């Protein structure tokens, strides 16, 4: 892999990390939970923000990382053997963050799914310490003491 391509991959990873860790954004758990919904929505044709081919490339990269078969084996090349894994892992992480970011935004904008921020909050969605606007269910919000 050419140096320019490696630099681009690592820049993409840095951007993905900034996106994934921004305050108020979806957690990594929410992103992981969105992947099956993303695959289903792409397969059904509901979501056109990515392609089945791109999802197959992502699955292939994940498979490569967990596979015992390696293009540059660590046992023979030591740290240099980790380079291909690092590049593939960086690309995979960047793709997962950017694809789930776009998909979760699509879910929010269309009112689908149970992703981060989807639909109005209700008392059933309450988490201790969070304020739920009961007015969205026709009630009123009691004044704070």
Secondary structure, 3 states (H helix, E strand, C coil): CCHHHHHHHHHHHHHHHHHHCCCCCCCHHHHHHHHHHHHHHHHHCCCCCCCHHHHHHHHHHHHHHHCCCCCCCHHHHHHHHHHHHHHHHHHHHHHHHHHHHHHHHHHHHHCCCCCCCCCCCCHHHCCCCCCCCHHHHCCCCCCCC
